[in-house]
Amino acid sequence: MTCTIRCVETNLCVGWRFATKGEDVPGENVTPDPLHPEYTHLRQVYFENNQDYGGRFTVPTLYDKKQKCIVNNESSEIIRMLYHVFDDTLPDKYKKIDLLPKDLEKQVEETNEWTYNDINNGVYKSGFATYVVMVTDTIRLG
């Protein structure tokens, strides 16, 4: 998948774009969405279950390919889900791997909070900026 933002003359961005079959784009492992090879933009995944969706088309996006719907699009929540929520689906040898050991839980959560507030949120603010001037101001104020 390639993620590019194409801005039109009004400086309004139209969203994340997927590579399409046969498209020659730079980068390693740039492929079409394997579940939706006909989709060109992430917004199509959002509209798949809600034709009236009016929010932003954000990444990361955790998608349930069995239910064919977006489960979550908040990075801090997704990472917390990955700690244990899928343990029942793993082979026994991997169930024993603890991505959030009790003795490190407080430190991991503090680091996640710092990362979210001081790094990720600045990126999101820049990404949600409608105009280039807002992006520049967000980067400076970060």
SERO-4910 file (N, C-alpha, C, O; in steps of 0.05 Angstrom, whole numbers):
BEGIN
 pado doro    nc1    nc2    nc3   cac1   cac2   cac3    cc1    cc2    cc3    oc1    oc2    oc3
  Met    A     17    -23      0      0      0      0     18     25      0     38     26     14
  Thr    A     10     44    -16     24     70    -14      4     90     -4    -19     90    -10
  Cys    A     14    108     12     -3    129     24      7    155     14     28    165     21
  Thr    A     -9    168     -3     -1    194    -13    -25    213     -9    -48    204     -9
  Ile    A    -19    238     -6    -40    258     -4    -38    276    -28    -17    287    -34
  Arg    A    -59    278    -43    -60    294    -66    -76    319    -60   -100    317    -53
  Cys    A    -64    342    -62    -78    367    -56    -86    381    -81    -70    383   -100
  Val    A   -110    390    -82   -120    404   -105   -115    434   -103   -104    443    -82
  Glu    A   -123    450   -122   -117    479   -123   -126    493    -98   -113    513    -90
  Thr    A   -147    485    -85   -157    499    -61   -141    491    -36   -147    501    -15
  Asn    A   -121    473    -40   -105    463    -18   -120    445      1   -111    438     23
  Leu    A   -144    436     -8   -159    416      8   -149    388     -1   -148    382    -24
  Cys    A   -143    372     18   -133    345     12   -155    325      9   -176    327     23
  Val    A   -152    306     -9   -173    287    -14   -169    260     -1   -187    243     -2
  Gly    A   -147    255     12   -144    230     27   -122    212     19   -107    217      0
  Trp    A   -121    189     33   -100    169     28   -107    152      4   -131    145     -1
  Arg    A    -87    146    -12    -91    132    -37    -76    106    -37    -53    105    -28
  Phe    A    -88     85    -48    -75     59    -51    -63     57    -78    -72     69    -98
  Ala    A    -41     43    -80    -30     36   -107    -51     18   -121    -66      4   -108
  Thr    A    -51     19   -147    -69      2   -163    -53    -19   -178    -29    -15   -182
  Lys    A    -66    -40   -187    -52    -61   -201    -38    -50   -225    -49    -35   -242
  Gly    A    -13    -58   -228      3    -50   -251     15    -22   -249     30    -14   -266
  Glu    A      9     -8   -228     19     19   -224     48     18   -214     55      3   -196
  Asp    A     65     33   -226     94     34   -219     98     58   -200    100     80   -209
  Val    A     99     52   -174    103     73   -154    129     67   -139    136     43   -135
  Pro    A    143     87   -129    167     83   -114    162     70    -87    141     73    -75
  Gly    A    182     56    -77    180     44    -51    179     14    -51    172      2    -72
  Glu    A    186      2    -29    186    -27    -26    158    -36    -17    145    -22     -2
  Asn    A    150    -59    -27    125    -72    -18    101    -54    -22     82    -55     -7
  Val    A    101    -39    -43     78    -22    -50     60    -38    -67     66    -44    -90
  Thr    A     37    -45    -56     18    -62    -70    -10    -52    -67    -16    -36    -49
  Pro    A    -29    -60    -84    -57    -53    -79    -67    -66    -53    -55    -84    -43
  Asp    A    -89    -55    -43   -101    -67    -19   -110    -96    -27   -126    -99    -46
  Pro    A    -99   -116    -14   -105   -144    -22   -134   -152    -18   -144   -170    -31
  Leu    A   -149   -138      0   -177   -144      4   -195   -129    -15   -218   -138    -21
  His    A   -186   -107    -24   -202    -89    -42   -185    -79    -65   -180    -55    -66
  Pro    A   -175    -96    -82   -157    -87   -103   -168    -66   -122   -153    -52   -135
  Glu    A   -194    -64   -122   -207    -44   -139   -209    -17   -126   -215      3   -139
  Tyr    A   -204    -15   -100   -205     10    -86   -180     27    -91   -158     17    -92
  Thr    A   -185     52    -95   -162     71   -100   -157     89    -76   -135    100    -73
  His    A   -177     92    -58   -174    110    -35   -185     96    -10   -204     81    -11
  Leu    A   -173    103     13   -182     92     39   -211     99     44   -225     84     58
  Arg    A   -220    121     34   -248    129     39   -268    108     30   -290    106     41
  Gln    A   -260     93      9   -278     72     -1   -282     50     20   -303     38     22
  Val    A   -262     45     36   -264     25     58   -283     36     79   -300     22     89
  Tyr    A   -281     62     85   -300     74    105   -328     74     94   -347     69    110
  Phe    A   -332     79     69   -359     80     57   -371     52     53   -395     49     49
  Glu    A   -354     32     55   -363      4     50   -387     -3     67   -406    -16     58
  Asn    A   -387      5     93   -408     -2    111   -426     22    119   -447     19    131
  Asn    A   -417     46    111   -432     70    118   -430     90     95   -412    106     95
  Gln    A   -449     89     77   -449    107     54   -451    136     62   -443    154     46
  Asp    A   -461    142     86   -464    170     95   -442    179    114   -445    199    127
  Tyr    A   -420    163    115   -398    170    133   -389    199    128   -384    206    105
  Gly    A   -386    215    149   -379    243    145   -354    251    160   -347    275    161
  Gly    A   -340    232    172   -316    238    187   -291    238    170   -293    238    145
  Arg    A   -268    238    183   -243    237    168   -235    208    163   -243    190    177
  Phe    A   -219    204    142   -210    178    134   -181    174    144   -162    181    131
  Thr    A   -179    164    168   -153    164    182   -140    137    182   -153    116    179
  Val    A   -114    137    186    -98    113    189    -83    115    215    -78    138    224
  Pro    A    -76     94    228    -80     66    219   -109     59    220   -125     70    236
  Thr    A   -117     39    205   -144     29    204   -143     -1    209   -132    -16    192
  Leu    A   -155    -10    231   -157    -39    236   -183    -49    224   -204    -40    232
  Tyr    A   -180    -67    205   -203    -76    189   -208   -106    195   -190   -122    194
  Asp    A   -233   -113    200   -241   -141    204   -250   -152    177   -271   -145    167
  Lys    A   -233   -170    166   -239   -179    139   -262   -200    139   -274   -205    118
  Lys    A   -268   -212    162   -291   -230    164   -317   -215    165   -337   -221    151
  Gln    A   -318   -194    182   -342   -178    185   -344   -156    164   -365   -144    160
  Lys    A   -322   -152    150   -320   -132    129   -327   -104    140   -345    -90    129
  Cys    A   -313    -96    161   -317    -70    172   -293    -60    187   -276    -76    195
  Ile    A   -291    -34    191   -269    -22    206   -275    -27    236   -297    -21    245
  Val    A   -255    -38    250   -258    -43    278   -250    -18    294   -263    -11    314
  Asn    A   -229     -5    285   -218     17    300   -199     33    283   -187     22    265
  Asn    A   -197     59    288   -177     75    273   -161     93    291   -151    114    283
  Glu    A   -159     86    316   -144    101    336   -119     85    344   -121     64    355
  Ser    A    -95     95    337    -71     80    340    -66     71    369    -58     48    373
  Ser    A    -71     88    389    -66     80    416    -85     58    425    -77     40    441
  Glu    A   -109     58    415   -128     36    422   -121     11    407   -123    -11    419
  Ile    A   -112     13    382   -105    -11    367    -81    -25    380    -81    -49    383
  Ile    A    -61    -10    388    -38    -22    401    -45    -36    427    -35    -57    433
  Arg    A    -64    -24    442    -73    -38    466    -88    -63    460    -86    -83    475
  Met    A   -104    -64    439   -118    -88    431    -98   -110    424   -102   -133    430
  Leu    A    -76   -103    411    -57   -123    402    -42   -136    425    -29   -157    422
  Tyr    A    -43   -124    449    -29   -136    472    -41   -164    478    -26   -183    481
  His    A    -67   -166    478    -79   -192    487   -105   -200    472   -112   -223    474
  Val    A   -118   -182    459   -145   -188    449   -146   -211    429   -167   -225    427
  Phe    A   -124   -217    415   -125   -238    396   -111   -264    406   -107   -282    390
  Asp    A   -105   -265    432    -91   -288    443   -106   -314    437    -93   -334    432
  Asp    A   -132   -315    438   -147   -339    434   -145   -350    406   -151   -373    401
  Thr    A   -137   -333    387   -135   -342    359   -107   -352    352   -102   -361    330
  Leu    A    -88   -349    371    -60   -356    365    -54   -385    371    -67   -397    388
  Pro    A    -34   -396    358    -25   -423    365    -13   -421    394     -4   -400    402
  Asp    A    -14   -444    408     -6   -444    436     22   -432    441     26   -418    461
  Lys    A     41   -438    423     68   -428    428     70   -398    428     88   -387    439
  Tyr    A     51   -384    415     51   -355    414     34   -343    436     37   -319    443
  Lys    A     15   -358    447     -2   -347    468     14   -340    493      5   -323    508
  Lys    A     36   -352    496     53   -348    520     69   -322    518     80   -313    538
  Ile    A     70   -310    494     85   -285    491     68   -262    502     45   -258    493
  Asp    A     78   -248    521     64   -227    534     75   -200    525     98   -192    532
  Leu    A     60   -186    509     69   -160    498     65   -137    519     75   -115    514
  Leu    A     52   -144    541     49   -124    562     53   -137    589     33   -141    604
  Pro    A     78   -144    596     83   -157    622     74   -138    645     78   -114    644
  Lys    A     63   -151    665     52   -135    689     74   -117    700     68    -94    708
  Asp    A     99   -126    702    119   -110    715    128    -86    698    141    -68    708
  Leu    A    121    -86    673    127    -63    655    103    -47    646    105    -27    632
  Glu    A     79    -56    655     54    -43    645     54    -13    651     46      2    633
  Lys    A     61     -5    674     60     24    681     79     40    663     72     61    652
  Gln    A    103     30    659    123     43    643    114     44    613    118     64    599
  Val    A    103     22    604     94     20    576     71     40    572     71     55    552
  Glu    A     52     41    590     30     60    588     39     89    589     29    106    574
  Glu    A     59     95    606     70    122    608     84    129    581     81    152    571
  Thr    A     98    111    570    112    115    545     92    119    522     95    136    505
  Asn    A     71    102    522     50    105    502     36    132    504     31    145    483
  Glu    A     31    141    528     18    167    532     36    189    522     26    207    508
  Trp    A     61    188    528     80    209    519     82    208    488     81    229    475
  Thr    A     85    184    477     86    182    448     62    193    435     63    207    415
  Tyr    A     38    186    445     13    195    433     11    226    435      6    239    415
  Asn    A     15    237    459     11    266    462     32    283    449     26    303    436
  Asp    A     57    275    451     79    292    441     88    286    413    100    303    400
  Ile    A     82    263    402     91    256    375     67    252    357     62    267    338
  Asn    A     51    231    362     29    224    344      9    246    341      0    252    318
  Asn    A      1    259    363    -19    279    361    -10    303    344    -27    315    330
  Gly    A     15    310    345     26    331    328     24    323    298     18    340    281
  Val    A     29    298    292     27    288    265     -2    290    256     -8    299    234
  Tyr    A    -21    281    274    -49    281    267    -59    310    263    -73    316    244
  Lys    A    -50    328    280    -58    356    277    -49    367    250    -64    381    236
  Ser    A    -25    360    242    -14    368    216    -31    356    194    -37    369    174
  Gly    A    -37    330    197    -52    316    176    -81    326    173    -92    325    151
  Phe    A    -92    336    195   -119    346    194   -121    376    185   -142    386    180
  Ala    A    -98    388    184    -98    416    176   -108    419    148   -101    403    130
  Thr    A   -125    438    144   -138    442    118   -120    457     98   -121    452     74
  Tyr    A   -104    474    108    -87    491     91    -58    488     99    -52    481    122
  Val    A    -40    493     81    -11    490     85     -2    507    108     15    498    124
  Val    A    -13    531    111     -5    549    133    -10    535    160      5    538    179
  Met    A    -33    521    162    -40    508    187    -20    485    193    -13    481    216
  Val    A    -12    471    173      8    450    176     34    461    187     45    450    205
  Thr    A     43    483    174     68    496    183     66    505    212     85    501    227
  Asp    A     43    517    219     39    527    247     39    503    266     50    505    288
  Thr    A     26    481    258     25    457    276     53    446    280     59    438    303
  Ile    A     69    444    259     96    434    262    112    451    280    127    441    297
  Arg    A    110    477    277    125    495    294    117    493    323    134    494    341
  Leu    A     91    491    328     81    491    356     83    463    368     85    461    393
  Gly    A     82    442    351     83    414    358     82    408    386     83    385    395
***
